[in-house]
Structures are given as structure tokens and as C-alpha cells.
Amino acid sequence: MGITIHLLTDPPRDVPAQEGETLLDNLLAAGVAFPHNCKAGNCGACKCEYLGGDILELPYSEHALSVEERARGLVLACRSQAWGDTTIRALAADEVVLHPSRVMRCRVVALTPLTHDIREVRLEIVAGGPFTVSAGQHAALKLGPGIEARNYSMANGPHERELAFHVRRVPGGQASGYVFELLHVGAEIGVSGPLGTAYLREGHQGPILAVAGGSGMAPVQSIVATALAAGPQRRVRIYFGVRDERDVYREDWFGSLARRSPDVAYTVVLSQPRSETRRRRGFVADALAADFARFDGFKAYVAGPPPMVEAVEARLLAAGMAKRDIHADAFYSQVGDRFADA
């Protein structure tokens, strides 16, 4: 006998479900455009309100769902198996954007070193388009035979014809190793998406705080460029936290933005510089705490390694920023996690 997921939307929808499959997998199989990213309990994008029924919760990160949120009845759809009829409600978003999902074939048109361990991969769409995205989203790249698809954020703007991804080489990383050793111009790979909810909220006209670590510069670049194209007078504060000088990239690009736009500032923070430097030293979260007492009117976009993302989010919340105004992508590096080689 089948079971049903009662999804409270406007209008409500009953979704037939397979026993033992997660709520998210059942919803996606039924064609429901439900918010999600990692499908591994790390990002929190599929958070929803659990109103009753028979579910079994799998382990997840407290960064994705805090103890307080679980106590309020929230669950992660990707870590909740349906074992009986279940009722849930999707969380309201300040601005929901849904683009058609595409599975495309793309050709590599350029491979460009950005740092000692980050390479830009530029692609043209060969088949499966058109591809519409929001600034800050990511896509899954199927790079070669036997290599599991990996998610990477797009550095290109929504209206650019070519897709651009910043791939950081991870020791032992199968996908990133392939990019650095075997991928070549002219090769064809699979790309599917778009994915992600940490995209630019275009309805927000206030100031922007953009914080990147490592290859998290890719979505920040897309978000900042898109926001300033729509409003050159926008107040934008960009922070790039990396270990050492050799990890800094795109500085000239952001510097040119700051020269053209009167209220754009770009700050690099080095956590482990190997030599004397005139740049700011320490952790980027601490730099934010030193520079801002409050973040009135700001929306924050944060992307990079999980410890950095979590530390920055904690600082922003402590300074009074509402959680709904923080849009974050944490780049995980464990097999099966999101952004496995990012």
C-alpha cells in the first residue's frame, strides 16, 4: 500500500511516496520543485516544517539544522525517510526563483590558472540549453567516465553565454585531479542544474556584504558583478579570506569595480601569511567584527570552506543580522558531501 506526503502549499498537494525513501527524493521524483542543494544534510536548503506523520531522521550537520530549529519542528527533507503518511510545509522564502532544470553537454573552451591550486574552467553549451540561472548558483559537472558528478559554483553572470567555474585542487580529489591532469580544451563534459539557494536577491536594493574564502570567490564574483550592473551606486563590501598571498586572485578585477563604482570596497584578509605583509592579518570573521558594529539593511552572501562560513554567519547573527538576510554556501570536501572538490 502506498503512502502520501501532504505538502502544504497554495494550493496543497498530495505526493505519492515510496516507503523508506527520503522526503526530498520522493518530492523530486514527483516533479515537485522543492528547494535543495547537497542532499547530504550539510547545507540546510531543504529545511521544512514537519507537521506530523511517520519519518525516520538520518544524521545531519547542526550547521544545516540547529537544535533550536529542530525543537521548533523543522526537519531536513533530504535526511528524513518517509515510512508512513507525512505532512510538511515548505518554508517561506523572501524571494523564490525557480529556473528550468537542464542536463546539458558542454565543451571546454578555456582552462586558466588562477592560483597555484585553482583553475578556471570555461564552457560553451553544445546541447541541452537554453540555461537560465541566478547569480550565485551552482551546477553539477560530470567530468569523465567513472567520476561522480561534483557541484561547482558559477563565476559567470546570468546573461553570459559561456559558463565559468573555479575548481580548487584537493589532495586525492578525483574530480579536481581530473581537471588539473586530464581535462583539455575541446573536451566535452556533462553539466546539470542550476542548483542552490544562495543566489542574489534582486528584489533587495540595499547594501551587500559579500564574503569569500578560496574558490568561494566564484559565486561572489557573479553576485557582485550582477548587482553592480543593475545599480552602479550600490554600497558593496567585499571580503576575501585566504591563507597566504599566493591564494589571492581576481584582485585587479575587483579593484577595477571599486574604481568605477563610488561605494565599493574590497578587502583581503590573510590568515597564515608566510612573509611580512601590509594586508590585514587574521580571520575574515574577526575583520568583519572589527569593521562593523551593525549591518542594518544589508544582505550577506557567504561562500567558502565550512569553518569560515560558520564563523562569519555567527558574527553576523551576533551583530544583529537576521538569518533570512544571510545566504551562504559552505564548500564541503568529504566524499558524498556537497562541493566535494570545490
C-alpha positions as CSV (number, residue, x, y, z in Angstrom):
1,M,0.0,0.0,0.0
2,G,1.4,3.4,-1.0
3,I,2.0,6.3,1.3
4,T,1.5,10.0,0.8
5,I,3.4,13.2,1.5
6,H,0.9,16.0,2.2
7,L,2.7,19.1,1.1
8,L,1.1,22.3,2.4
9,T,1.5,24.8,-0.4
10,D,-1.0,27.1,-2.1
11,P,-2.9,25.0,-3.1
12,P,-2.0,21.9,-1.0
13,R,-0.6,19.0,-2.9
14,D,-0.6,15.2,-2.1
15,V,2.5,13.5,-3.4
16,P,2.6,9.7,-3.7
17,A,5.8,8.4,-2.0
18,Q,7.9,5.3,-1.8
19,E,8.4,3.9,1.7
20,G,11.9,4.3,3.0
21,E,12.9,7.0,0.5
22,T,13.7,10.5,1.8
23,L,11.0,13.2,1.6
24,L,13.2,15.1,-0.8
25,D,13.8,12.2,-3.2
26,N,10.1,11.5,-3.2
27,L,9.2,15.1,-3.9
28,L,11.7,15.4,-6.7
29,A,10.6,12.1,-8.3
30,A,7.1,13.5,-8.4
31,G,8.3,16.6,-10.2
32,V,8.0,19.0,-7.2
33,A,10.4,21.9,-7.5
34,F,11.5,21.7,-3.8
35,P,14.5,23.8,-2.6
36,H,17.6,21.7,-2.1
37,N,21.4,21.7,-2.6
38,C,23.6,19.0,-1.2
39,K,21.1,16.1,-0.4
40,A,23.6,15.1,2.3
41,G,22.4,17.0,5.4
42,N,25.0,19.7,5.2
43,C,23.6,22.9,3.7
44,G,20.0,23.3,5.1
45,A,18.4,24.3,1.8
46,C,15.7,21.7,2.1
47,K,14.7,22.7,5.6
48,C,10.9,22.4,6.1
49,E,8.3,22.3,8.8
50,Y,7.3,18.8,10.0
51,L,3.6,18.8,10.9
52,G,3.1,15.1,11.6
53,G,3.4,11.6,10.2
54,D,5.9,8.7,10.2
55,I,9.5,9.7,9.4
56,L,13.0,8.4,10.3
57,E,15.7,11.1,10.6
58,L,19.2,10.3,9.3
59,P,22.3,12.0,10.7
60,Y,22.9,15.7,9.6
61,S,25.1,18.6,10.4
62,E,23.9,21.1,13.1
63,H,25.1,23.8,10.8
64,A,22.2,22.7,8.4
65,L,19.6,22.3,11.2
66,S,20.3,23.6,14.7
67,V,19.0,22.1,17.9
68,E,16.7,25.1,18.4
69,E,15.3,24.7,14.8
70,R,14.6,21.0,15.3
71,A,12.9,21.8,18.6
72,R,10.6,24.2,16.6
73,G,9.5,21.3,14.4
74,L,11.8,21.8,11.4
75,V,13.4,18.9,9.6
76,L,15.7,18.4,6.6
77,A,13.8,16.8,3.7
78,C,17.0,15.1,2.4
79,R,17.6,13.4,5.8
80,S,14.0,12.4,6.6
81,Q,12.8,9.0,5.4
82,A,9.1,8.6,4.8
83,W,7.7,5.4,6.5
84,G,4.0,6.5,6.5
85,D,1.8,9.3,5.5
86,T,3.5,12.6,6.4
87,T,2.6,16.3,6.3
88,I,5.1,19.0,5.8
89,R,5.2,22.7,4.9
90,A,7.9,24.4,2.8
91,L,9.4,27.4,4.5
92,A,8.5,30.8,3.0
93,A,11.4,32.4,1.2
94,D,11.9,36.2,0.8
95,E,12.3,35.7,-2.9
96,V,11.9,32.3,-4.6
97,V,13.4,31.9,-8.1
98,L,12.9,28.6,-9.9
99,H,14.7,28.1,-13.2
100,P,14.1,25.1,-15.5
101,S,16.4,22.2,-14.7
102,R,18.7,21.3,-17.6
103,V,21.0,18.4,-18.4
104,M,23.5,19.7,-21.0
105,R,26.5,18.7,-22.9
106,C,29.2,21.4,-22.8
107,R,32.6,21.9,-24.5
108,V,35.7,23.2,-22.7
109,V,36.8,26.4,-24.4
110,A,39.4,27.6,-21.9
111,L,41.4,26.4,-18.9
112,T,43.1,29.2,-17.0
113,P,45.3,29.0,-13.8
114,L,44.0,31.5,-11.2
115,T,46.3,30.5,-8.3
116,H,48.7,27.6,-7.5
117,D,45.7,25.3,-6.8
118,I,42.6,26.9,-8.5
119,R,41.8,26.7,-12.2
120,E,39.0,28.4,-14.1
121,V,37.1,26.1,-16.5
122,R,35.1,27.9,-19.2
123,L,32.5,26.0,-21.1
124,E,30.2,26.6,-24.1
125,I,26.8,24.8,-24.2
126,V,26.7,22.3,-27.1
127,A,23.3,20.7,-26.4
128,G,20.5,20.8,-23.8
129,G,20.1,24.6,-23.4
130,P,18.9,27.2,-23.0
131,F,20.3,27.5,-19.5
132,T,18.9,30.2,-17.2
133,V,20.4,30.9,-13.8
134,S,20.6,33.4,-11.0
135,A,23.9,34.9,-9.9
136,G,25.5,32.8,-7.2
137,Q,24.0,29.4,-8.2
138,H,26.0,26.3,-8.9
139,A,25.8,23.3,-11.3
140,A,26.8,19.7,-11.2
141,L,29.7,18.8,-13.5
142,K,30.1,15.2,-14.8
143,L,33.8,15.4,-15.9
144,G,34.6,11.9,-17.1
145,P,33.9,8.2,-17.1
146,G,33.7,6.8,-13.6
147,I,33.9,10.2,-11.9
148,E,31.0,11.1,-9.7
149,A,29.3,14.4,-10.6
150,R,30.6,17.3,-8.5
151,N,28.9,20.6,-7.7
152,Y,30.7,23.9,-8.5
153,S,29.6,27.5,-8.3
154,M,29.4,29.6,-11.4
155,A,31.5,32.7,-11.7
156,N,29.8,33.9,-14.8
157,G,26.8,36.3,-14.8
158,P,23.3,35.1,-15.7
159,H,23.4,36.8,-19.1
160,E,26.9,35.5,-20.2
161,R,26.8,32.8,-22.9
162,E,29.8,30.9,-21.5
163,L,29.8,29.1,-18.1
164,A,32.8,29.6,-15.8
165,F,33.7,27.5,-12.8
166,H,36.6,27.9,-10.3
167,V,38.0,24.4,-9.4
168,R,40.3,24.1,-6.5
169,R,42.6,21.1,-6.5
170,V,42.0,18.9,-3.4
171,P,44.6,16.3,-2.4
172,G,43.2,13.0,-3.5
173,G,40.2,14.7,-5.1
174,Q,39.1,12.6,-8.1
175,A,37.2,15.3,-9.9
176,S,39.7,18.1,-9.3
177,G,42.6,15.9,-10.1
178,Y,40.9,15.1,-13.5
179,V,40.6,18.9,-14.1
180,F,44.2,19.5,-13.4
181,E,45.7,16.5,-15.1
182,L,43.5,15.2,-17.9
183,L,40.8,17.8,-18.9
184,H,41.7,19.7,-22.0
185,V,40.3,22.4,-24.3
186,G,37.8,20.7,-26.7
187,A,36.7,18.0,-24.3
188,E,33.0,17.6,-23.7
189,I,31.5,17.1,-20.2
190,G,28.0,16.9,-18.7
191,V,26.5,19.9,-16.8
192,S,23.2,19.8,-14.9
193,G,21.4,22.5,-12.9
194,P,21.0,25.2,-11.9
195,L,21.2,24.4,-8.1
196,G,21.5,26.4,-5.0
197,T,19.5,29.0,-3.0
198,A,22.4,31.3,-2.0
199,Y,21.7,33.5,-5.1
200,L,21.4,37.2,-5.5
201,R,18.1,38.5,-4.2
202,E,17.4,41.0,-7.0
203,G,14.4,42.5,-5.2
204,H,16.7,43.8,-2.4
205,Q,18.1,47.2,-3.3
206,G,20.1,47.8,-0.1
207,P,23.7,47.3,0.7
208,I,25.5,44.0,0.1
209,L,28.2,42.2,2.1
210,A,30.0,39.6,0.0
211,V,32.4,37.3,1.8
212,A,34.5,34.6,0.0
213,G,37.1,32.1,1.0
214,G,39.2,30.2,-1.6
215,S,37.2,29.2,-4.6
216,G,34.1,30.7,-3.0
217,M,35.2,33.8,-5.0
218,A,33.3,32.3,-7.9
219,P,29.7,32.9,-6.7
220,V,30.8,36.2,-5.1
221,Q,32.2,37.4,-8.4
222,S,28.9,36.6,-10.1
223,I,26.7,38.2,-7.4
224,V,28.7,41.4,-7.1
225,A,29.0,41.9,-10.9
226,T,25.3,41.3,-11.4
227,A,24.3,43.6,-8.5
228,L,26.5,46.5,-9.7
229,A,25.3,46.1,-13.3
230,A,21.8,46.8,-12.1
231,G,22.8,49.6,-9.7
232,P,26.3,51.1,-10.0
233,Q,25.8,53.3,-7.0
234,R,25.1,50.3,-4.8
235,R,27.0,50.1,-1.5
236,V,29.0,46.8,-1.7
237,R,31.6,45.5,0.8
238,I,33.7,42.5,-0.4
239,Y,35.9,40.5,1.9
240,F,38.2,37.7,0.6
241,G,39.7,35.5,3.3
242,V,42.6,33.2,2.3
243,R,45.7,31.8,3.9
244,D,48.6,33.4,2.1
245,E,49.4,35.8,-0.7
246,R,49.6,33.1,-3.3
247,D,45.9,32.3,-2.7
248,V,44.7,35.8,-3.7
249,Y,43.2,36.1,-7.1
250,R,40.8,38.4,-9.0
251,E,42.2,41.4,-7.2
252,D,42.6,43.5,-10.3
253,W,39.0,42.7,-11.4
254,F,37.6,43.8,-8.0
255,G,39.9,46.8,-7.9
256,S,38.5,48.0,-11.3
257,L,35.0,47.6,-9.9
258,A,35.9,49.8,-6.9
259,R,37.4,52.5,-9.2
260,R,34.2,52.6,-11.3
261,S,31.7,52.4,-8.5
262,P,31.9,55.0,-5.8
263,D,30.8,52.9,-2.8
264,V,32.5,49.5,-3.5
265,A,35.3,48.4,-1.1
266,Y,37.4,45.2,-1.4
267,T,39.4,43.8,1.5
268,V,41.8,40.8,1.5
269,V,42.5,39.1,4.9
270,L,45.4,36.6,5.2
271,S,45.1,34.1,8.0
272,Q,48.6,32.4,7.7
273,P,50.9,34.7,5.7
274,R,54.3,33.2,5.1
275,S,56.1,36.5,5.0
276,E,55.7,40.1,6.0
277,T,52.6,41.7,4.5
278,R,50.8,45.0,4.5
279,R,47.5,43.3,4.2
280,R,45.2,42.6,7.1
281,R,46.0,39.5,9.1
282,G,43.8,37.1,10.9
283,F,40.4,35.5,10.2
284,V,37.9,37.2,8.0
285,A,35.1,36.8,10.6
286,D,37.2,38.9,13.0
287,A,37.8,41.5,10.4
288,L,34.1,41.9,9.9
289,A,33.6,42.2,13.7
290,A,36.2,45.0,13.8
291,D,34.8,46.9,10.8
292,F,31.0,46.7,11.5
293,A,29.0,47.3,14.7
294,R,25.8,46.6,12.9
295,F,24.6,45.5,9.4
296,D,21.4,47.5,9.1
297,G,19.8,47.0,5.6
298,F,22.5,44.5,4.5
299,K,22.1,41.2,2.8
300,A,25.1,38.9,3.1
301,Y,26.4,36.4,0.6
302,V,29.0,34.0,2.0
303,A,30.8,31.2,0.2
304,G,33.9,29.1,1.1
305,P,35.1,26.4,3.5
306,P,32.6,25.4,6.2
307,P,34.6,26.7,9.2
308,M,34.8,30.2,7.6
309,V,31.2,30.2,6.6
310,E,30.0,29.2,10.0
311,A,32.3,31.7,11.8
312,V,31.1,34.5,9.5
313,E,27.5,33.6,10.0
314,A,27.9,33.5,13.8
315,R,29.5,37.0,13.7
316,L,26.7,38.4,11.5
317,L,24.0,37.0,13.7
318,A,25.7,38.3,16.9
319,A,25.8,41.8,15.3
320,G,22.0,41.6,14.8
321,M,21.7,40.5,11.1
322,A,18.6,38.3,10.6
323,K,19.2,34.8,9.5
324,R,16.9,35.4,6.5
325,D,19.4,38.0,5.3
326,I,22.3,35.6,5.3
327,H,22.7,33.5,2.1
328,A,25.5,31.0,2.5
329,D,27.2,28.2,0.6
330,A,29.7,26.0,2.5
331,F,32.1,24.1,0.3
332,Y,32.4,20.6,1.8
333,S,35.3,18.3,1.0
334,Q,34.3,14.9,2.1
335,V,33.1,12.2,-0.3
336,G,29.4,12.4,-0.7
337,D,29.2,15.9,0.6
338,R,28.4,19.0,-1.4
339,F,31.2,20.7,-3.3
340,A,33.3,17.6,-2.8
341,D,36.2,19.0,-4.8
342,A,35.4,22.7,-4.7
